[in-house]
Amino acid sequence: MADVKSKILIVEDDLDVAEMLNAYFRVQGYEVFTVNWGEDGVRASQTIHPDLVILDIRLPDIDGYEVAKRLRADRRTQNLPIIFLTEKRERSDKLQGLEIGADDYITKPFDVQELRLRVRNALKRVSQGSLTNPVSGLPEGALVNERLNEIIKKGDWSVLLVALENMDAFREAYGFVASDDVLRAVSLMVLNTMREASGSDDFLGHTGSADFVLIVPPANLQALRERLRVRLEQSLDYFYPLKDREQAAKRKDRLTVKIADLPSVSGRFTSAEQLKVELQKRKR
């Protein structure tokens, strides 16, 4: 299976430092994102789901301490490794950062080789406890169950399941690299389609390696369902090599999409697991 690049988010308002770190860690094999404001750092952490954040303390809007507090207060990011990178050298500053829950604290000027090792070690510590899918980067496991349990209590949301069927047969025929490429592409199509009509509180995650769960307002459900079905069904044949497409279209185990929806969850379920079982029953 192809290695999945770890994602690093750099929150740094010094453009020269940000550019240098971006270039350096990309060469080291990481996928790197940079922002220059604290508020952007909070939003980026919640949308791109980085594996680690390198965070400056002195930022143009909110400071790094406030960014870290917000990340630690959000279930989606509370376990995200944070390395402070700052000019603040006082012992009290370091203690404040560690009290918030930073994993490490490095002062400027810094040794980039040391920073690389600190990043590697922090990622290694959390590698066994990931809450996101390693291929798509979308939430899975406990994060998804938590969100489903929330809407069961609130009741004013709809749930949509998009299941990519026969991935095992595709993987067996074309290998892990090709199947991972399919999952990434489908993830992106689902996400982009969802964003066209989504609000900031809408949610996308995995209930299985090739099953996507979308939480959206009831008013958006049917239009979103139809748009996803059309787009995905039109795209799946293109994942097969050109020489195999005509034959693949006739196979019973070809890639297909099945969709299920729950227009309302109010008063119907007592747990996330019960809700997921019902979605599986409704697939067609």
MIDOSE-1310 file (N, C-alpha, C; in nm, 2 decimals, decimal comma, always signed):
residues 284
madv	+0,08/-0,12/+0,00/+0,00/+0,00/+0,00/+0,09/+0,12/+0,00; +0,05/+0,23/-0,07/+0,13/+0,35/-0,08/+0,13/+0,42/+0,05; +0,24/+0,48/+0,08/+0,25/+0,56/+0,21/+0,15/+0,68/+0,20; +0,09/+0,71/+0,31/+0,00/+0,82/+0,32/+0,08/+0,94/+0,38
kski	+0,09/+1,05/+0,32/+0,16/+1,16/+0,37/+0,09/+1,22/+0,49; +0,17/+1,24/+0,60/+0,12/+1,32/+0,71/+0,10/+1,46/+0,68; -0,01/+1,52/+0,73/-0,04/+1,66/+0,70/+0,00/+1,75/+0,81; +0,08/+1,85/+0,78/+0,13/+1,95/+0,88/+0,06/+2,09/+0,84
live	+0,01/+2,15/+0,94/-0,05/+2,29/+0,93/+0,05/+2,38/+1,00; +0,10/+2,48/+0,93/+0,19/+2,58/+0,99/+0,11/+2,71/+1,00; +0,10/+2,76/+1,13/+0,03/+2,89/+1,16/+0,14/+2,99/+1,20; +0,18/+3,07/+1,10/+0,30/+3,16/+1,12/+0,28/+3,29/+1,04
ddld	+0,29/+3,40/+1,11/+0,27/+3,53/+1,03/+0,39/+3,58/+0,97; +0,51/+3,53/+1,00/+0,63/+3,57/+0,93/+0,64/+3,49/+0,80; +0,62/+3,56/+0,69/+0,60/+3,50/+0,56/+0,73/+3,42/+0,52; +0,85/+3,48/+0,56/+0,97/+3,41/+0,52/+0,99/+3,28/+0,60
vaem	+0,95/+3,28/+0,73/+0,96/+3,16/+0,81/+0,86/+3,06/+0,76; +0,74/+3,10/+0,73/+0,63/+3,01/+0,68/+0,67/+2,95/+0,55; +0,73/+3,03/+0,46/+0,77/+2,97/+0,33/+0,88/+2,87/+0,34; +0,98/+2,90/+0,43/+1,09/+2,81/+0,45/+1,05/+2,68/+0,51
lnay	+0,96/+2,69/+0,61/+0,91/+2,56/+0,67/+0,82/+2,48/+0,57; +0,74/+2,55/+0,49/+0,66/+2,49/+0,39/+0,75/+2,41/+0,30; +0,85/+2,47/+0,24/+0,94/+2,41/+0,15/+1,02/+2,29/+0,21; +1,07/+2,32/+0,34/+1,15/+2,22/+0,40/+1,07/+2,09/+0,43
frvq	+0,95/+2,10/+0,49/+0,87/+1,98/+0,52/+0,81/+1,91/+0,40; +0,79/+1,99/+0,29/+0,75/+1,92/+0,17/+0,86/+1,83/+0,12; +0,98/+1,88/+0,12/+1,10/+1,80/+0,08/+1,11/+1,67/+0,17; +1,07/+1,68/+0,30/+1,08/+1,57/+0,39/+0,96/+1,47/+0,37
gyev	+0,87/+1,50/+0,27/+0,77/+1,41/+0,24/+0,63/+1,43/+0,31; +0,62/+1,55/+0,37/+0,49/+1,58/+0,43/+0,40/+1,66/+0,33; +0,27/+1,66/+0,36/+0,18/+1,75/+0,29/+0,16/+1,87/+0,38; +0,19/+1,99/+0,33/+0,20/+2,11/+0,42/+0,10/+2,21/+0,38
ftvn	+0,04/+2,27/+0,48/-0,05/+2,38/+0,46/-0,01/+2,50/+0,55; -0,02/+2,62/+0,50/+0,03/+2,74/+0,58/-0,09/+2,84/+0,58; -0,10/+2,90/+0,70/-0,19/+3,02/+0,72/-0,11/+3,12/+0,81; -0,16/+3,24/+0,80/-0,08/+3,35/+0,87/-0,16/+3,41/+0,98
wged	-0,28/+3,37/+1,01/-0,37/+3,43/+1,11/-0,42/+3,32/+1,20; -0,44/+3,36/+1,33/-0,49/+3,26/+1,42/-0,62/+3,21/+1,39; -0,72/+3,29/+1,36/-0,85/+3,25/+1,32/-0,85/+3,15/+1,21; -0,76/+3,18/+1,11/-0,75/+3,09/+0,99/-0,69/+2,95/+1,04
gvra	-0,60/+2,96/+1,14/-0,55/+2,84/+1,19/-0,65/+2,75/+1,25; -0,74/+2,81/+1,33/-0,85/+2,73/+1,39/-0,94/+2,67/+1,28; -0,98/+2,75/+1,18/-1,07/+2,70/+1,08/-1,00/+2,59/+1,00; -0,87/+2,61/+0,96/-0,80/+2,51/+0,88/-0,78/+2,38/+0,96
sqti	-0,76/+2,39/+1,09/-0,75/+2,26/+1,17/-0,88/+2,18/+1,16; -0,99/+2,25/+1,15/-1,12/+2,18/+1,15/-1,16/+2,13/+1,01; -1,10/+2,18/+0,91/-1,15/+2,15/+0,77/-1,05/+2,06/+0,70; -0,92/+2,08/+0,72/-0,82/+1,99/+0,64/-0,77/+1,88/+0,73
hpdl	-0,81/+1,88/+0,86/-0,77/+1,77/+0,95/-0,62/+1,74/+0,95; -0,54/+1,83/+0,98/-0,40/+1,80/+0,98/-0,36/+1,70/+1,09; -0,24/+1,64/+1,07/-0,19/+1,55/+1,17/-0,11/+1,62/+1,28; -0,07/+1,74/+1,25/+0,01/+1,82/+1,35/+0,01/+1,96/+1,31
vild	+0,01/+2,05/+1,41/+0,02/+2,19/+1,39/+0,15/+2,25/+1,45; +0,22/+2,33/+1,37/+0,33/+2,41/+1,41/+0,27/+2,55/+1,43; +0,27/+2,60/+1,55/+0,20/+2,72/+1,59/+0,28/+2,83/+1,65; +0,28/+2,95/+1,58/+0,35/+3,07/+1,64/+0,26/+3,12/+1,75
irlp	+0,32/+3,19/+1,85/+0,23/+3,25/+1,95/+0,19/+3,39/+1,91; +0,28/+3,47/+1,86/+0,25/+3,61/+1,82/+0,19/+3,61/+1,68; +0,06/+3,63/+1,68/-0,01/+3,63/+1,55/-0,09/+3,77/+1,54; -0,13/+3,81/+1,42/-0,19/+3,94/+1,40/-0,32/+3,96/+1,47
didg	-0,40/+3,85/+1,49/-0,53/+3,86/+1,55/-0,53/+3,80/+1,69; -0,58/+3,68/+1,70/-0,57/+3,61/+1,83/-0,44/+3,54/+1,84; -0,39/+3,53/+1,96/-0,25/+3,47/+1,97/-0,26/+3,32/+1,97; -0,14/+3,26/+1,97/-0,13/+3,11/+1,96/-0,19/+3,04/+2,08
yeva	-0,18/+3,11/+2,20/-0,24/+3,05/+2,31/-0,39/+3,03/+2,29; -0,46/+3,13/+2,24/-0,60/+3,12/+2,21/-0,63/+3,02/+2,11; -0,55/+3,01/+2,00/-0,57/+2,91/+1,90/-0,56/+2,77/+1,97; -0,46/+2,75/+2,05/-0,45/+2,62/+2,11/-0,56/+2,59/+2,21
krlr	-0,61/+2,69/+2,28/-0,73/+2,66/+2,37/-0,85/+2,62/+2,29; -0,87/+2,68/+2,18/-0,99/+2,64/+2,10/-0,97/+2,50/+2,04; -0,85/+2,47/+2,00/-0,83/+2,34/+1,94/-0,85/+2,23/+2,05; -0,80/+2,26/+2,17/-0,82/+2,16/+2,28/-0,96/+2,15/+2,33
adrr	-1,04/+2,26/+2,30/-1,18/+2,26/+2,35/-1,28/+2,19/+2,25; -1,23/+2,16/+2,13/-1,31/+2,11/+2,02/-1,28/+1,96/+2,01; -1,38/+1,87/+2,02/-1,36/+1,73/+2,01/-1,29/+1,68/+1,89; -1,31/+1,76/+1,78/-1,25/+1,72/+1,65/-1,10/+1,74/+1,65
tqnl	-1,05/+1,83/+1,74/-0,91/+1,87/+1,73/-0,84/+1,86/+1,87; -0,91/+1,80/+1,97/-0,85/+1,81/+2,10/-0,73/+1,72/+2,12; -0,71/+1,62/+2,03/-0,59/+1,54/+2,04/-0,48/+1,57/+1,94; -0,51/+1,68/+1,86/-0,41/+1,72/+1,76/-0,28/+1,77/+1,82
piif	-0,17/+1,71/+1,78/-0,04/+1,75/+1,83/-0,01/+1,90/+1,79; +0,04/+1,98/+1,89/+0,07/+2,12/+1,87/+0,21/+2,14/+1,92; +0,29/+2,20/+1,83/+0,43/+2,24/+1,86/+0,43/+2,39/+1,85; +0,45/+2,46/+1,97/+0,47/+2,60/+1,96/+0,61/+2,64/+1,91
ltek	+0,61/+2,74/+1,82/+0,74/+2,79/+1,77/+0,73/+2,94/+1,78; +0,81/+2,99/+1,87/+0,79/+3,13/+1,91/+0,92/+3,20/+1,96; +0,92/+3,33/+1,96/+1,03/+3,41/+2,02/+1,02/+3,43/+2,17; +0,91/+3,39/+2,22/+0,89/+3,40/+2,37/+0,98/+3,30/+2,44
rers	+1,07/+3,35/+2,52/+1,16/+3,26/+2,59/+1,15/+3,25/+2,74; +1,06/+3,33/+2,80/+1,04/+3,33/+2,94/+0,98/+3,19/+2,99; +1,03/+3,15/+3,11/+0,98/+3,02/+3,16/+0,83/+3,03/+3,17; +0,77/+3,14/+3,21/+0,63/+3,15/+3,23/+0,55/+3,13/+3,10
dklq	+0,61/+3,18/+2,99/+0,55/+3,16/+2,86/+0,55/+3,01/+2,82; +0,66/+2,94/+2,84/+0,66/+2,80/+2,81/+0,57/+2,72/+2,90; +0,56/+2,75/+3,03/+0,46/+2,69/+3,11/+0,32/+2,71/+3,07; +0,29/+2,83/+3,03/+0,16/+2,86/+2,98/+0,12/+2,78/+2,86
glei	+0,22/+2,76/+2,77/+0,19/+2,68/+2,65/+0,17/+2,54/+2,69; +0,25/+2,48/+2,78/+0,24/+2,34/+2,82/+0,11/+2,32/+2,89; +0,07/+2,42/+2,97/-0,06/+2,40/+3,05/-0,18/+2,39/+2,96; -0,17/+2,47/+2,85/-0,28/+2,46/+2,75/-0,29/+2,32/+2,69
gadd	-0,18/+2,25/+2,68/-0,18/+2,12/+2,62/-0,09/+2,11/+2,50; +0,01/+2,20/+2,48/+0,10/+2,19/+2,37/+0,19/+2,07/+2,39; +0,22/+2,00/+2,28/+0,31/+1,88/+2,29/+0,46/+1,92/+2,30; +0,49/+2,04/+2,25/+0,63/+2,08/+2,25/+0,64/+2,23/+2,24
yitk	+0,76/+2,28/+2,26/+0,78/+2,43/+2,27/+0,92/+2,46/+2,22; +0,93/+2,52/+2,11/+1,06/+2,56/+2,05/+1,07/+2,70/+2,03; +1,19/+2,76/+2,07/+1,20/+2,91/+2,06/+1,29/+2,94/+1,94; +1,26/+3,06/+1,89/+1,33/+3,12/+1,77/+1,46/+3,19/+1,83
pfdv	+1,57/+3,19/+1,75/+1,59/+3,11/+1,63/+1,60/+2,96/+1,66; +1,56/+2,88/+1,57/+1,55/+2,74/+1,60/+1,64/+2,66/+1,50; +1,67/+2,54/+1,54/+1,74/+2,44/+1,45/+1,64/+2,36/+1,38; +1,63/+2,38/+1,25/+1,53/+2,31/+1,17/+1,54/+2,16/+1,18
qelr	+1,66/+2,11/+1,20/+1,68/+1,96/+1,21/+1,61/+1,91/+1,34; +1,63/+2,00/+1,45/+1,57/+1,96/+1,57/+1,42/+1,97/+1,56; +1,36/+2,07/+1,49/+1,22/+2,08/+1,47/+1,17/+1,96/+1,39; +1,24/+1,91/+1,29/+1,20/+1,79/+1,22/+1,19/+1,67/+1,30
lrvr	+1,28/+1,65/+1,40/+1,28/+1,54/+1,49/+1,16/+1,55/+1,58; +1,14/+1,67/+1,63/+1,03/+1,69/+1,72/+0,89/+1,66/+1,65; +0,88/+1,70/+1,53/+0,76/+1,67/+1,45/+0,75/+1,52/+1,43; +0,86/+1,46/+1,39/+0,85/+1,31/+1,37/+0,81/+1,24/+1,50
nalk	+0,86/+1,28/+1,61/+0,83/+1,21/+1,73/+0,69/+1,23/+1,78; +0,64/+1,36/+1,76/+0,50/+1,39/+1,79/+0,40/+1,31/+1,71; +0,43/+1,29/+1,58/+0,34/+1,22/+1,49/+0,35/+1,07/+1,53; +0,46/+1,02/+1,57/+0,47/+0,88/+1,60/+0,39/+0,85/+1,73
rvsq	+0,39/+0,94/+1,82/+0,31/+0,92/+1,95/+0,16/+0,91/+1,92; +0,11/+0,97/+1,82/-0,03/+0,97/+1,80/-0,08/+0,88/+1,69; +0,02/+0,82/+1,62/-0,01/+0,74/+1,50/-0,11/+0,63/+1,53; -0,12/+0,57/+1,65/-0,21/+0,46/+1,68/-0,34/+0,51/+1,72
gslt	-0,36/+0,64/+1,74/-0,49/+0,69/+1,79/-0,56/+0,79/+1,70; -0,54/+0,77/+1,57/-0,60/+0,86/+1,47/-0,75/+0,85/+1,47; -0,81/+0,97/+1,45/-0,96/+0,98/+1,44/-1,00/+1,01/+1,30; -0,91/+1,00/+1,21/-0,94/+1,03/+1,07/-0,90/+0,91/+0,98
npvs	-0,97/+0,90/+0,87/-0,93/+0,79/+0,77/-0,80/+0,83/+0,71; -0,70/+0,73/+0,71/-0,57/+0,76/+0,66/-0,56/+0,79/+0,51; -0,66/+0,75/+0,43/-0,66/+0,77/+0,29/-0,73/+0,90/+0,25; -0,86/+0,92/+0,30/-0,93/+1,04/+0,27/-0,91/+1,16/+0,35
glpe	-0,86/+1,13/+0,48/-0,85/+1,24/+0,58/-0,98/+1,28/+0,64; -1,09/+1,21/+0,61/-1,21/+1,25/+0,67/-1,23/+1,18/+0,81; -1,31/+1,24/+0,90/-1,34/+1,18/+1,03/-1,40/+1,04/+1,02; -1,36/+0,96/+1,12/-1,42/+0,83/+1,13/-1,42/+0,79/+1,27
galv	-1,48/+0,67/+1,30/-1,47/+0,61/+1,43/-1,55/+0,70/+1,54; -1,47/+0,73/+1,64/-1,53/+0,80/+1,76/-1,59/+0,94/+1,72; -1,52/+1,01/+1,63/-1,57/+1,14/+1,58/-1,71/+1,13/+1,52; -1,72/+1,03/+1,43/-1,85/+1,01/+1,36/-1,96/+0,97/+1,46
nerl	-1,93/+0,88/+1,54/-2,03/+0,83/+1,64/-2,07/+0,95/+1,73; -1,98/+1,03/+1,77/-2,01/+1,14/+1,86/-2,11/+1,24/+1,79; -2,08/+1,27/+1,66/-2,17/+1,36/+1,58/-2,31/+1,30/+1,56; -2,31/+1,17/+1,53/-2,44/+1,10/+1,51/-2,52/+1,10/+1,64
neii	-2,46/+1,08/+1,75/-2,53/+1,08/+1,88/-2,58/+1,22/+1,91; -2,51/+1,32/+1,87/-2,55/+1,46/+1,89/-2,68/+1,49/+1,82; -2,69/+1,45/+1,69/-2,81/+1,48/+1,61/-2,93/+1,39/+1,65; -2,90/+1,28/+1,71/-3,01/+1,19/+1,76/-3,08/+1,27/+1,87
kkgd	-3,01/+1,34/+1,95/-3,07/+1,42/+2,06/-3,13/+1,55/+2,01; -3,07/+1,61/+1,91/-3,13/+1,74/+1,86/-3,25/+1,71/+1,76; -3,23/+1,61/+1,67/-3,34/+1,57/+1,59/-3,37/+1,66/+1,47; -3,31/+1,77/+1,45/-3,34/+1,86/+1,34/-3,25/+1,84/+1,22
wsvl	-3,19/+1,72/+1,20/-3,10/+1,70/+1,09/-3,14/+1,57/+1,01; -3,09/+1,57/+0,89/-3,11/+1,45/+0,80/-2,97/+1,39/+0,78; -2,98/+1,25/+0,75/-2,85/+1,18/+0,73/-2,86/+1,11/+0,60; -2,75/+1,12/+0,53/-2,73/+1,05/+0,40/-2,61/+0,96/+0,40
lval	-2,63/+0,84/+0,35/-2,52/+0,74/+0,34/-2,49/+0,72/+0,19; -2,37/+0,74/+0,16/-2,32/+0,71/+0,02/-2,22/+0,60/+0,03; -2,25/+0,48/-0,02/-2,17/+0,36/-0,01/-2,11/+0,33/-0,15; -1,98/+0,32/-0,15/-1,91/+0,28/-0,27/-1,89/+0,12/-0,27
enmd	-1,96/+0,06/-0,35/-1,97/-0,09/-0,35/-1,87/-0,16/-0,44; -1,82/-0,28/-0,40/-1,73/-0,36/-0,47/-1,59/-0,31/-0,48; -1,55/-0,23/-0,38/-1,41/-0,18/-0,37/-1,31/-0,30/-0,35; -1,35/-0,40/-0,28/-1,26/-0,52/-0,26/-1,22/-0,58/-0,40
afre	-1,32/-0,60/-0,49/-1,30/-0,66/-0,62/-1,21/-0,57/-0,70; -1,23/-0,44/-0,69/-1,15/-0,34/-0,77/-1,00/-0,35/-0,71; -0,99/-0,35/-0,58/-0,85/-0,36/-0,52/-0,78/-0,48/-0,56; -0,85/-0,59/-0,56/-0,79/-0,72/-0,60/-0,74/-0,72/-0,75
aygf	-0,82/-0,65/-0,83/-0,78/-0,64/-0,97/-0,67/-0,54/-1,00; -0,67/-0,43/-0,93/-0,58/-0,32/-0,97/-0,49/-0,27/-0,86; -0,50/-0,33/-0,74/-0,40/-0,30/-0,64/-0,45/-0,19/-0,54; -0,37/-0,18/-0,43/-0,41/-0,08/-0,33/-0,39/+0,06/-0,37
vasd	-0,29/+0,09/-0,45/-0,27/+0,23/-0,49/-0,39/+0,28/-0,58; -0,43/+0,20/-0,67/-0,55/+0,24/-0,75/-0,67/+0,25/-0,67; -0,70/+0,16/-0,57/-0,82/+0,17/-0,49/-0,81/+0,29/-0,40; -0,69/+0,33/-0,35/-0,68/+0,45/-0,27/-0,71/+0,57/-0,35
dvlr	-0,66/+0,57/-0,47/-0,69/+0,68/-0,56/-0,84/+0,70/-0,58; -0,91/+0,59/-0,60/-1,06/+0,60/-0,61/-1,12/+0,66/-0,49; -1,08/+0,61/-0,37/-1,14/+0,66/-0,25/-1,11/+0,81/-0,23; -0,99/+0,85/-0,26/-0,96/+1,00/-0,25/-1,05/+1,08/-0,35
avsl	-1,06/+1,03/-0,47/-1,13/+1,10/-0,57/-1,28/+1,11/-0,53; -1,34/+1,00/-0,49/-1,48/+1,00/-0,45/-1,50/+1,09/-0,33; -1,41/+1,08/-0,23/-1,42/+1,17/-0,12/-1,42/+1,32/-0,16; -1,34/+1,35/-0,25/-1,34/+1,49/-0,30/-1,46/+1,53/-0,37
mvln	-1,52/+1,44/-0,45/-1,64/+1,47/-0,53/-1,76/+1,48/-0,43; -1,76/+1,40/-0,33/-1,87/+1,41/-0,23/-1,86/+1,54/-0,15; -1,73/+1,57/-0,11/-1,71/+1,70/-0,04/-1,75/+1,82/-0,12; -1,71/+1,82/-0,24/-1,73/+1,94/-0,33/-1,88/+1,95/-0,36
tmre	-1,95/+1,84/-0,38/-2,09/+1,85/-0,40/-2,17/+1,90/-0,28; -2,12/+1,85/-0,16/-2,18/+1,89/-0,04/-2,16/+2,04/-0,01; -2,05/+2,09/-0,04/-2,02/+2,23/-0,02/-2,10/+2,32/-0,10; -2,15/+2,28/-0,22/-2,23/+2,36/-0,30/-2,36/+2,41/-0,23
asgs	-2,41/+2,32/-0,14/-2,53/+2,36/-0,08/-2,52/+2,34/+0,07; -2,40/+2,34/+0,13/-2,38/+2,31/+0,27/-2,37/+2,43/+0,35; -2,39/+2,41/+0,48/-2,37/+2,52/+0,58/-2,25/+2,48/+0,66; -2,21/+2,57/+0,75/-2,09/+2,55/+0,83/-2,10/+2,43/+0,92
ddfl	-2,22/+2,40/+0,96/-2,24/+2,29/+1,06/-2,26/+2,15/+0,99; -2,27/+2,15/+0,86/-2,28/+2,02/+0,79/-2,16/+1,93/+0,82; -2,18/+1,80/+0,80/-2,07/+1,71/+0,84/-2,05/+1,60/+0,74; -1,93/+1,56/+0,72/-1,90/+1,45/+0,63/-1,79/+1,36/+0,70
ghtg	-1,82/+1,23/+0,70/-1,72/+1,14/+0,76/-1,74/+1,00/+0,71; -1,67/+0,90/+0,77/-1,68/+0,76/+0,72/-1,75/+0,68/+0,83; -1,84/+0,59/+0,79/-1,90/+0,49/+0,87/-1,83/+0,35/+0,84; -1,76/+0,35/+0,73/-1,68/+0,23/+0,69/-1,58/+0,29/+0,59
sadf	-1,48/+0,20/+0,55/-1,37/+0,25/+0,47/-1,42/+0,31/+0,34; -1,53/+0,26/+0,28/-1,58/+0,31/+0,16/-1,73/+0,36/+0,17; -1,77/+0,39/+0,29/-1,90/+0,44/+0,32/-1,89/+0,58/+0,38; -1,96/+0,67/+0,32/-1,96/+0,81/+0,36/-2,09/+0,85/+0,42
vliv	-2,09/+0,92/+0,54/-2,21/+0,96/+0,60/-2,21/+1,12/+0,60; -2,32/+1,17/+0,55/-2,34/+1,32/+0,54/-2,45/+1,36/+0,64; -2,43/+1,46/+0,72/-2,53/+1,52/+0,80/-2,56/+1,66/+0,75; -2,69/+1,67/+0,71/-2,73/+1,80/+0,65/-2,87/+1,84/+0,69
ppan	-2,91/+1,96/+0,67/-3,05/+2,01/+0,70/-3,15/+1,93/+0,61; -3,26/+1,90/+0,66/-3,37/+1,83/+0,58/-3,40/+1,90/+0,45; -3,39/+2,03/+0,44/-3,42/+2,10/+0,32/-3,33/+2,07/+0,21; -3,20/+2,03/+0,24/-3,10/+2,01/+0,14/-3,09/+1,86/+0,10
lqal	-3,16/+1,77/+0,16/-3,14/+1,63/+0,15/-3,16/+1,57/+0,01; -3,28/+1,59/-0,04/-3,31/+1,53/-0,17/-3,24/+1,58/-0,29; -3,22/+1,71/-0,29/-3,14/+1,77/-0,40/-2,99/+1,72/-0,40; -2,94/+1,71/-0,27/-2,80/+1,66/-0,26/-2,79/+1,52/-0,29
rerl	-2,89/+1,44/-0,25/-2,89/+1,29/-0,29/-2,89/+1,27/-0,44; -2,97/+1,34/-0,51/-2,98/+1,32/-0,66/-2,85/+1,37/-0,72; -2,80/+1,49/-0,68/-2,68/+1,54/-0,74/-2,56/+1,44/-0,72; -2,55/+1,39/-0,60/-2,44/+1,29/-0,57/-2,46/+1,17/-0,66
rvrl	-2,58/+1,12/-0,67/-2,60/+0,99/-0,75/-2,56/+1,02/-0,89; -2,60/+1,13/-0,95/-2,57/+1,15/-1,09/-2,42/+1,17/-1,11; -2,36/+1,25/-1,03/-2,21/+1,28/-1,05/-2,13/+1,15/-1,03; -2,16/+1,07/-0,93/-2,08/+0,96/-0,90/-2,10/+0,85/-1,00
eqsl	-2,22/+0,82/-1,04/-2,25/+0,72/-1,14/-2,19/+0,75/-1,28; -2,18/+0,88/-1,31/-2,11/+0,92/-1,43/-1,96/+0,91/-1,43; -1,90/+0,90/-1,31/-1,76/+0,91/-1,29/-1,69/+0,77/-1,27; -1,77/+0,67/-1,22/-1,70/+0,55/-1,17/-1,63/+0,47/-1,29
dyfy	-1,69/+0,47/-1,40/-1,63/+0,40/-1,51/-1,49/+0,45/-1,55; -1,46/+0,58/-1,52/-1,33/+0,63/-1,56/-1,22/+0,59/-1,46; -1,25/+0,53/-1,36/-1,15/+0,48/-1,27/-1,09/+0,35/-1,32; -1,15/+0,28/-1,42/-1,10/+0,16/-1,48/-1,00/+0,20/-1,59
plkd	-0,90/+0,12/-1,62/-0,81/+0,15/-1,73/-0,90/+0,15/-1,86; -0,86/+0,23/-1,96/-0,94/+0,24/-2,08/-0,96/+0,10/-2,14; -0,86/+0,01/-2,14/-0,88/-0,11/-2,21/-0,98/-0,20/-2,14; -1,01/-0,17/-2,01/-1,11/-0,26/-1,94/-1,25/-0,20/-1,92
reqa	-1,27/-0,08/-1,96/-1,39/-0,01/-1,93/-1,52/-0,08/-1,99; -1,51/-0,12/-2,11/-1,63/-0,18/-2,17/-1,66/-0,31/-2,10; -1,56/-0,39/-2,07/-1,59/-0,52/-2,00/-1,63/-0,50/-1,86; -1,57/-0,40/-1,79/-1,60/-0,37/-1,65/-1,75/-0,33/-1,64
akrk	-1,80/-0,26/-1,74/-1,94/-0,22/-1,73/-2,04/-0,34/-1,73; -2,00/-0,45/-1,77/-2,08/-0,57/-1,77/-2,07/-0,66/-1,65; -1,97/-0,63/-1,57/-1,94/-0,72/-1,45/-2,04/-0,69/-1,34; -2,07/-0,80/-1,27/-2,16/-0,78/-1,15/-2,09/-0,72/-1,03
drlt	-1,95/-0,73/-1,03/-1,88/-0,67/-0,92/-1,81/-0,54/-0,96; -1,86/-0,47/-1,05/-1,81/-0,34/-1,09/-1,84/-0,24/-0,98; -1,76/-0,13/-0,98/-1,78/-0,02/-0,89/-1,92/+0,04/-0,91; -1,99/+0,05/-0,80/-2,13/+0,11/-0,80/-2,15/+0,19/-0,68
vkia	-2,25/+0,27/-0,68/-2,28/+0,36/-0,57/-2,42/+0,32/-0,52; -2,44/+0,30/-0,39/-2,57/+0,28/-0,33/-2,59/+0,40/-0,23; -2,71/+0,45/-0,22/-2,74/+0,56/-0,13/-2,86/+0,53/-0,04; -2,85/+0,58/+0,08/-2,97/+0,57/+0,17/-2,98/+0,70/+0,24
dlps	-3,10/+0,73/+0,28/-3,12/+0,85/+0,36/-3,22/+0,84/+0,47; -3,21/+0,92/+0,57/-3,30/+0,93/+0,68/-3,34/+1,08/+0,69; -3,46/+1,12/+0,63/-3,50/+1,26/+0,63/-3,51/+1,32/+0,77; -3,54/+1,23/+0,87/-3,55/+1,28/+1,01/-3,50/+1,17/+1,11
vsgr	-3,43/+1,21/+1,21/-3,38/+1,11/+1,31/-3,45/+1,14/+1,44; -3,54/+1,23/+1,45/-3,60/+1,28/+1,57/-3,68/+1,16/+1,64; -3,64/+1,12/+1,76/-3,71/+1,02/+1,84/-3,71/+0,88/+1,78; -3,62/+0,86/+1,69/-3,62/+0,73/+1,62/-3,51/+0,63/+1,67
ftsa	-3,41/+0,69/+1,72/-3,29/+0,61/+1,75/-3,24/+0,64/+1,89; -3,17/+0,54/+1,95/-3,11/+0,56/+2,08/-2,96/+0,56/+2,08; -2,90/+0,53/+1,96/-2,76/+0,52/+1,95/-2,71/+0,54/+1,81; -2,58/+0,58/+1,79/-2,53/+0,59/+1,66/-2,53/+0,46/+1,59
eqlk	-2,50/+0,35/+1,66/-2,49/+0,22/+1,60/-2,63/+0,18/+1,54; -2,73/+0,21/+1,62/-2,87/+0,18/+1,57/-2,90/+0,25/+1,44; -2,86/+0,38/+1,44/-2,88/+0,46/+1,32/-2,81/+0,41/+1,20; -2,68/+0,37/+1,22/-2,60/+0,32/+1,11/-2,66/+0,19/+1,05
velq	-2,71/+0,10/+1,14/-2,77/-0,02/+1,10/-2,89/+0,01/+1,01; -2,97/+0,10/+1,04/-3,09/+0,14/+0,96/-3,05/+0,19/+0,83; -2,94/+0,27/+0,82/-2,89/+0,32/+0,69/-2,85/+0,21/+0,60; -2,78/+0,11/+0,66/-2,74/+0,00/+0,57/-2,86/-0,08/+0,52
krkr	-2,96/-0,09/+0,59/-3,08/-0,16/+0,55/-3,15/-0,08/+0,43; -3,13/+0,05/+0,43/-3,20/+0,13/+0,33/-3,12/+0,15/+0,20; -3,00/+0,10/+0,19/-2,92/+0,12/+0,07/-2,99/+0,07/-0,05; -2,98/+0,15/-0,16/-3,03/+0,10/-0,29/-2,97/+0,18/-0,40
